[in-house]
Amino acid sequence: MKLKHNPFPPIFAQGDEATKLACLDFFDLRDSPPAKECLLELVKLQRPDGAFPSSLDPQNWGTRETGRNPILLLKAGLPPKGLNVDSAVRFILGHQRPDGGWSENPSLVIPPEKVELSNEQGITWITADVVELLRQVGMGECPECKAALEWLRTMQNRHGGWYSYSGSIGDQRGSTGDPDSTAQITFLMGELYGEDDPVYLRGRELFERHLDECVQDVERGYRIRLRDGQREELDGYTLTHLLLSWLLDQPRRIQRGYDVSDPRVKRMMEALIEIQREDGGWRPFWSEESSPVYTALAVKVLVLSGALAREDLALDVEASM
C-alpha cells in the first residue's frame, strides 16, 4: 500500500504541541530540535497546580488534558517523579470521584456537540486514560488505580460494551455502547486480567461485531448515521478508532492480531488510504476540515498494522518538520 499525498503538513502546520510531539516521538525524532521545542511549549502550558488547560476553555483546567499530557512528557524523557509529571498525577488523584472514576472539570461549559464528555458523571475513557498514566508512573497497584479499574468493570453494560458515561446519548438510545470506549477498555482489561477474564471476553465479542460492522461500511462505501439513518462518507475516525486509541503507542489490539493479516483490517486500511484528502490529511465525521489529530492517528495505525513501512515515511516527516 502507498499513500497518495504527504500526510505530515496538516500535522505540523495545524497541530498543537501535543499532537506534533506524539508524531515526532513515534518516528524516533524525540531528540530533534522541533520535538524539544514542542516539549518546552507543552511544559509552559502546565499550571502551577499541575493541571493542564482544557482545549475547550484554556482559562480552566481539563481532566482529559491533565491525564494525557503527562504520558507525552514521559515519552519525551521527563522522569515520573519529576515536578511536571508528579504534580499532574497528584492533581488528578485529588479529583477522583467517590465511585472511582473521573469526570471532566465541573467548571467547564461543555458544548452540546461534545457528547463524549460530562462534568457530572464519570467518563469511562478518561478514567482508562488515567489508569494508563498511573501505571506508567509505577502506581498501578495504588488504591486509586484499583478503585478506577473496579469502577470501569462495573460500568460494562449488558451488551459487553461501555458508554462514554452513564446517561450519555448512546445510553439513552439503548445502543450497545460507544465503540471507541469499548475497544480501549476491553483490551486494557485483557492485558490486566488475562484473556479468560469474563469482562474482557464480553467486550472482545462486541469488539468483533464492531469490526465486522466497520467493514460492512467500507464495502458499502458509506456509514449510516445512528441518530437519523442518513448516509455519511467514510472518515478518519470511523477507520481508526477501533484499532488505536489516542495513546498511540499502546497498540494492544494490533498486538492481538488485528493487523493486515486480518482481511477486515486490511480492507479498512485500503479504504483509509483511499479517502486521504488532497492536503494529505484525514477528517473525522464531525468536521469538514482535515484534523491534525486524526491525521496522526491514521498514519500510526497504517504503520502499526503493517499497511505501511515506517521507514518509507521518514523522509516526508523530516521534510515537514
Salt bridges, closest charged atoms under 4 A:
ASP25 OD1 - ARG30 NE 2.69
ASP28 OD1 - ARG30 NH2 3.34
GLU41 OE2 - LYS44 NZ 3.48
ASP49 OD2 - ARG47 NH2 2.80
GLU65 OE2 - ARG64 NE 3.29
ASP86 OD2 - ARG90 NE 3.00
ASP99 OD2 - ARG97 NE 3.48
ASP129 OD2 - ARG68 NE 2.65
GLU132 OE2 - ARG252 NH1 2.65
GLU141 OE1 - LYS146 NZ 3.73
GLU191 OE2 - ARG135 NH1 2.94
GLU191 OE1 - ARG252 NE 2.59
GLU195 OE2 - ARG256 NE 3.14
ASP197 OD1 - ARG153 NH2 2.71
GLU208 OE1 - ARG264 NH1 2.74
ASP212 OD1 - ARG264 NH1 2.91
GLU213 OE1 - HIS210 ND1 3.53
ASP217 OD1 - ARG220 NH2 2.25
GLU219 OE2 - ARG267 NE 3.22
ASP228 OD2 - ARG225 NH2 2.67
GLU232 OE1 - ARG223 NH1 2.33
GLU232 OE2 - ARG225 NH1 3.01
GLU233 OE1 - ARG283 NH2 3.70
ASP249 OD2 - LYS75 NZ 3.49
ASP262 OD2 - ARG264 NH2 2.84
GLU270 OE1 - ARG267 NH1 3.51
GLU274 OE2 - ARG267 NH1 3.79
